[in-house]
Amino acid sequence: MADVVDQLPDELRSVFTLRVVEGLDTLETAECLSLSTANVKTRLHRARQELRTRVDAKIGEDIRKLYQFDGQRCDRIVDNVMKRLHQLSNDARPK
């Protein structure tokens, strides 16, 4: 999917890369690109929208949603992982 990011217009790709890939915060990104923080937020939002549209066109919206982690589904997965980790740590304790 890196090719989808590469297809973004430069002004969106640069913000997306700095914020999401490099992990810079909004202010750092704004300073790097000589933009206002509001402009960084707007461009990041537009980049995400554009990526969503391009990924949907490439693999289909249903497939993208299948791998989406948010809300209750994410909470359920995290709860199950935490329970399993707790169980494994209890099983590993000397008796």
N, C-alpha and C positions, 0 to 999 in steps of 0.2 A: 504493500500500500504506500510505500515511500514515493512511488511515481505519482500518486494522487496529490501528495503534498507538493511535489516538484511542479505540478501543473498550476498551482495557485499563482495569482498575480504577485509580483515581487513585494508590493506593499503589505499584502496579507501574509505571504509566506515568511517574511522576515519577522513580523510580530509573532506569528504562530511558533516559529522555531525558537525564538528567544524565550517566550513565555512557557511553552509546553515542553519542548525538547531540552532546552538548556536550563529551565527552571528559574529564570529570572522573575522577579516580581514586577508589578505594573510600573512602578517608579523607575526601577533599573532599566526596564525596556524602553520607557519613554526617554530616559537620558541617553541611552545608546543610540537611539534613532532620531533624537532631537524632535520628539513629538510631545504633545500634552498627554497626560494620563487618560483623559477622556477619549482621545483619539486611539490610544493603545487598546482600550477596552472595546471601542467600536470595531476596530480592525480585527481584534481577536474573535469577537462575536461573528463578524462577517466571514472570517476564515473558517470557523467551525461550521457555520451554515453551508458554506461552499463545499467543504469536505464531506459533510453529511449528504449533500446532494450528489456529489461525484461518487461516493462510495455506494450509495443506493443505486445509482445508475450502473455501477460496475457489478455489484453482487446482489442487489435487490434489497429493498427495505426490510422484508421479513427476516432475511438472514442477518442483517445488521442488528435488528432488534433482538434476535435470539441470543446474541452475545453481549447485550447491554446489561451493565450492572448498575442498578439504581433502586432506591426505595426498598420495598419489602423483600424483593428477591435478594438483594445484596445483604440485607440484615439476616435473612435466613441462612445464606451461605456462610457468613461470618459466624453466626451462632453455632452452626454445625462444626465448623473448623475449630472454634474455641472449645467446644465440648469434647471433641476428639483429642485435642492437645492435652486437655485436663485429664482425660482418661488415660492417655499414654504416659503422662507424668506420674499418675497414681500407680499404674502398672509397673513402672520402672523403679519405684521406691523399694528398698529392702524391707522384707517382712520378718 
